[in-house]
Amino acid sequence: MNAEKLLAALGLAVCLALLLRMAIGRRRRARIDARLAHVIQTLTVRTRALWRQRRLHGEAAREADALIRRARHKRGRSADRDGNVVRPPSFTGGRDGGATDGRERKDH
């Protein structure tokens, strides 16, 4: 089916729907119009929510990737790793096992 036939069929369907709408009573027409307006509003709200969700999900994914990149870059120069154990330089003690910044170790 080419574009001309598709548009002609769509135009015919709209004309028949409008003709049918004129043939029904006022009360039924108001009820159908209200239902159609409700369906259009629901579709609009859902479309906007889906658009917003995809946009926010993309932003969150980009932020997470940037955070992972920063953590990997920083990890290589500031801490020793032994499997899943991370030992920052401030955790390694001097000769006496105390802190390297001159503070005394507190025994509890």
PLY file of the C-alpha trace (Angstrom):
ply
format ascii 1.0
element vertex 108
property float x
property float y
property float z
element edge 107
property int vertex1
property int vertex2
end_header
0.00 0.00 0.00
1.50 3.31 -1.03
1.31 6.63 0.78
-1.63 7.98 -1.27
-3.84 5.00 -0.47
-2.86 5.13 3.19
-3.74 8.82 3.48
-7.01 8.27 1.60
-7.98 5.42 3.95
-7.09 7.54 6.96
-9.20 10.44 5.64
-12.13 8.11 5.00
-11.89 6.70 8.53
-11.91 10.20 10.03
-14.92 11.22 7.93
-16.85 8.10 8.93
-16.01 8.66 12.61
-17.26 12.27 12.43
-20.43 11.15 10.62
-21.08 8.52 13.29
-20.45 11.12 16.00
-23.10 13.41 14.49
-25.60 10.53 14.33
-25.47 9.63 18.03
-27.28 11.53 20.78
-25.95 14.47 22.73
-25.48 12.59 26.01
-23.62 9.69 24.39
-21.51 12.10 22.33
-20.49 13.99 25.51
-19.57 10.73 27.21
-17.47 9.58 24.23
-15.79 12.98 23.98
-14.92 12.90 27.69
-13.51 9.39 27.37
-11.45 10.38 24.31
-10.09 13.45 26.13
-9.16 11.23 29.09
-7.34 8.75 26.83
-5.44 11.57 25.10
-4.45 13.10 28.45
-3.31 9.71 29.79
-1.20 9.05 26.69
0.34 12.52 26.94
1.25 12.06 30.62
2.72 8.60 30.02
4.71 9.77 27.02
6.19 12.67 28.98
7.00 10.39 31.93
8.72 7.89 29.64
10.70 10.68 27.97
11.74 12.09 31.35
12.66 8.64 32.66
14.90 7.91 29.68
16.54 11.32 29.94
17.20 10.96 33.67
18.40 7.38 33.25
20.89 8.57 30.62
22.12 11.34 32.90
22.50 8.89 35.80
24.42 6.44 33.62
26.79 9.18 32.46
27.36 10.36 36.04
28.03 6.78 37.19
30.53 6.25 34.37
32.33 9.48 35.25
32.43 8.48 38.93
33.85 5.06 38.07
36.49 6.63 35.82
37.51 9.07 38.57
37.67 6.28 41.15
39.81 4.08 38.89
42.16 6.95 38.10
42.50 7.91 41.75
42.83 4.33 42.95
46.05 3.74 41.08
48.03 6.39 42.94
46.53 6.71 46.41
45.91 3.23 47.84
47.27 -0.30 47.80
44.83 -3.04 46.90
44.99 -6.64 47.99
41.96 -8.30 46.40
38.99 -6.40 47.72
40.94 -4.88 50.64
41.99 -1.26 50.15
44.81 0.15 52.28
45.27 3.91 51.96
48.73 5.29 52.78
47.43 6.77 56.04
46.69 3.24 57.33
50.28 2.05 57.07
52.18 2.72 60.23
55.80 3.68 60.81
58.39 1.50 62.61
56.39 1.45 65.83
53.08 0.71 64.09
51.76 4.20 64.79
50.46 6.80 62.41
52.98 8.37 60.04
51.80 11.93 60.64
53.43 12.19 64.08
50.37 11.40 66.19
50.56 8.90 69.02
48.69 5.65 68.67
45.91 5.28 71.22
45.60 1.93 72.98
42.03 1.15 73.95
0 1
1 2
2 3
3 4
4 5
5 6
6 7
7 8
8 9
9 10
10 11
11 12
12 13
13 14
14 15
15 16
16 17
17 18
18 19
19 20
20 21
21 22
22 23
23 24
24 25
25 26
26 27
27 28
28 29
29 30
30 31
31 32
32 33
33 34
34 35
35 36
36 37
37 38
38 39
39 40
40 41
41 42
42 43
43 44
44 45
45 46
46 47
47 48
48 49
49 50
50 51
51 52
52 53
53 54
54 55
55 56
56 57
57 58
58 59
59 60
60 61
61 62
62 63
63 64
64 65
65 66
66 67
67 68
68 69
69 70
70 71
71 72
72 73
73 74
74 75
75 76
76 77
77 78
78 79
79 80
80 81
81 82
82 83
83 84
84 85
85 86
86 87
87 88
88 89
89 90
90 91
91 92
92 93
93 94
94 95
95 96
96 97
97 98
98 99
99 100
100 101
101 102
102 103
103 104
104 105
105 106
106 107
